[in-house]
Amino acid sequence: MSQVLSMFNSVGPQAFSKMACQMAPYFTTINPLISALRPGHSTVQVPFSREITNHLGTVHAIAMCNAAELAAGTMTDVSIPAGARWIPKGMTVEYLAKAKTDVTAVADGEAVDWQTEGDKIVPVDIHDAEGKKVFTARITMNVKLS
């Protein structure tokens, strides 16, 4: 089991989310809760707040990009072999609808071959509190084996 996954399981979602934000402070801008984490899967919840809204009063596109990257990154970290490294290389996104509520980002890497080196495409979907898909991302993670 990866150290990150072991830490998540040991301290729980709230404490782990705070630690993740200490490691990468920019994520504090969305006040995330990493509510589920396992190889091939991560769920990140982002509460609706004025601080992450745009001029329309809806969740800002970049706030959703941050949630998607956090979900994909944590999932990648616990999915790759021990000793491997990863870095985001690119992101393609689609804004499907205005988000006017809390949002939930789900990274699904079940179909990704994590045992090999190279670029991995991580799909992330974001839904609003009513379950409507409002955003989708495909994040390219470059994985290097040791």
N, C-alpha and C positions, 0 to 999 in steps of 0.2 A: 504494500500500500504506500502511496506517495506521502511525503511529509505534509503536503498541503491538505490532502484528504484526511490524514490522521488528525491534523490540527482542527479541521472543520468538525470532524466527529467528536473530538475531545471537548472543544469549547462551545460548540453550538453555533447556530446561524448568526445571532446578534453579535456576539463577541468576535466571531470570525470576520464578519463584514466590517467591523471597526478596524480590525487588524489589517485587512486587505486595503482599506482606505489609508492606513498609516504607511503602508508600503508604496502605494500609488495615490498620493494625496488628491490628485485631480478628480478622482471618483467621488470624493466627498461632496462635490457640487450637486450630485443627484440623490444623496442620502440613501444609498442602496441597502437592501437586505438580500443577501445570498441565501435563499431559503432552501435550496436543494442543490446538492453537489455529489456527483459520482462519476466514474469513468463513462464518457459518452453523453453526459447530461449535466446541465446547470440551469437553475432558475434564479433570476434576479428580479426582485420587486422594487419598484420606484414609486414613492408616494407623490401624488399631485401636490404641488406647492407653487406659489407665485414665483419663487426663485428660479424655477425651470421652465417658465412659460415664455412665449413669444408675444409679439404685438397683437396677436389675435386672442390671447388668453388660453392658448392650448399648449401642450407639452412641446417644447422646442425640439426641432429635428436633431440638433447636436446632443441634447440630453438623451434622446433615444439611441444615438450612435454610441454614447458612453455606456449606456446599459447593455447594448449589444456586445461591445468590446469586452466589458467586464464578464458577461456570461460566457462568451467564447473563450476568453483567456483563462478563466478559472477552470472551465471544462477541459481545455487543452492541457493545462498543467497537470490535472489528475488522470489524464488519459494516456499520455506519452510514457514510454519506458523509463525506468529509473536511470538517471544520469543524462537523459536527453534534454535539449534546450529548445525553446521556441520563441518566435517573435512575430507580431502581426506585420504583414507585408502589404496588405491592401484591403479595402472594403468597398463593396458595391451595395448601395441601399435603394430602397423604394419606399416612399412615403405614401401610404395607401388611404389614410383617413386622418382627420384631426383627432387627437387624443385629448379628451377633456376630463379625464379621471386618472387615478393611479394606473400605472402600466406594469406589465409583467413580461420580461424578456426570457425566452427559453432557447438555449443553445442545444442542438441535437446532433451529436457527433457519433451516434450509434453506427452509422454506415461508413465512417471514415476508417481507413487503415492506419492506425496509430503506430504500428510496429515498424514502419519504413520511414526513411528520411525523405524530405522534400516538402513541396507546397501541399497543404491540406486545406480544402474549402470547408469552412464551418458555417452551416446554416443557422440563423437566429431569427425567430419570429417574435414580434411584440404585439400583445393584445391589451385592450383596455379592460376596465373593470366589468364591462358587460360581455366580454369574450370576443369582441370584434377585433380582427387583425388590422392593426393600424400602421405597421412598419415591418419590413423584412430586410435582412442583411445577409450577405454572403461574404464572410471574412476569410481572407487567405492568411493562413498561419504557416510560416516556414519552420519546419522541424529539423533539427540536427541531432543525430545520434552521436553518443560519445565513442 
